[in-house]
Amino acid sequence: MGCSKNLVDSERIIALFKDGFRVENDPSKCDVILINTCGFILSAKEEAIDTILEMAAYKKDRLKKLIVCGCFVQRYFEECKEEFPEVDAFIRIDDYDRITEILGEVLEHDFSGCDRNERTLLTPSHFAYLRIADGCNHRCAYCAIPGIRGNYVSEPLEKLIEEAKKLSTAGVKELDLIAQDCAYYGRDLYKHCALSELLAELDKMDFTWIRMLYLYPEEIDEKLLKTIRDSKHVLPYFDMPVQYGSDRILRSMRRPTNVKMLKEKFALIHSYFNGEETMRTTMMVGFPGEEEKDFEETMEFVKECRFDSLGAFTYSREEGTPSYDFPDQVEEELKEERYEKLMALQQEVVTEKNQQRVGRVYPVLVEQNDPLRRLSYGRAAFAAPEGVDPALIIRHAGHLPIGEFVNVKIEKADAYEFYGSVQEETV
């Protein structure tokens, strides 16, 4: 459950079960169920609770052991032990370094020979995530992640290169770098941002696309931009959590930037890639103290910046964060109203912006076929995995090879989808 960073944890946990176990997707057929939870915001916590209760019901039949781990457990460990007596073991993130020992005790199985860094990929075979760091040193007023995952800890460069080589050998075509802030990579280990060095090494491998997800804009510098521009495989894809477009609220959020700095950074990125870059962001509405003037400034900011992709969410009041006790909490109804207005504006912006791609031909990574409708679905370089960015529908395709690239001419576009046709079989 939860984000791609949590998915990597799940891939490492599943790899521990390669000897003596069979992985089964149907919980009714399982002797052991393990839930890896998210606990970031209210909706994630509710989903974790519902899933634990749903899986616990299988104990009436075949299920022998129910194990729960992840962010929700890390955040509410003592409460979990009290509220869910059906669960046989709760494993905190802090205990992952001894997870084989804990699993061995609960399941009466010897995991001592397992490699905790091995992964069983849960993504389609043509793309994979490379988690370059965990935790976060930023202390945004609304965010529970530092309290769950701790301070920023970079993975050593050598370890990441070794892991990436294995993924490349396994046939992965797209490598997506993930962290709470990729642009902060290496500052704890090497006393400077080492992302450019890492990208240079990854660029030597056989990946077709290398993408970075989640870069704080203030950490992006000309060294990084030059590395991306001069690379063969690193995409000019900038996924930057802006969060808001009003200086007053940004200060209250304890964000390390302001609107002027953000605009200057966007202009710098544009100067390196001449409009061929992809700009993606996330924004929050309904932060405590948000007034109509702040919201209107944010709307103007979005109109001016013209992001290729924008995801918005309403503020979630999380215990243990500074903003939990802030005065002037915004009513839920007003949060939803502002959310709808922001997304309606972004729909207008991106509908107009997407028209600029009509008539152009792009290499597209094929991900799904619909033979009955003679359609295929894929992604161009300007779209990240897992449905965040606009989908690309390839019409009259019949059957295309999954995980391969084809050239597609875009013939039509709206806010959420592109439509095109194949120009030649392979790229």
Beta strands, then each sheet from edge to edge (+ up, - down):
strand 1: 32-37
strand 2: 65-70
strand 3: 89-91
strand 4: 127-131
strand 5: 133-134
strand 6: 153-154
strand 7: 174-178
strand 8: 209-213
strand 9: 237-243
strand 10: 278-285
strand 11: 309-314
strand 12: 361-370
strand 13: 375-379
strand 14: 391-395
strand 15: 405-413
strand 16: 417-424
sheet 1: 1+ 2+ 3+
sheet 2: 4+ 7+ 8+
sheet 3: 5+ 6-
sheet 4: 9+ 10+ 11+
sheet 5: 12+ 13- 14+ 16+ 15- 12+
end
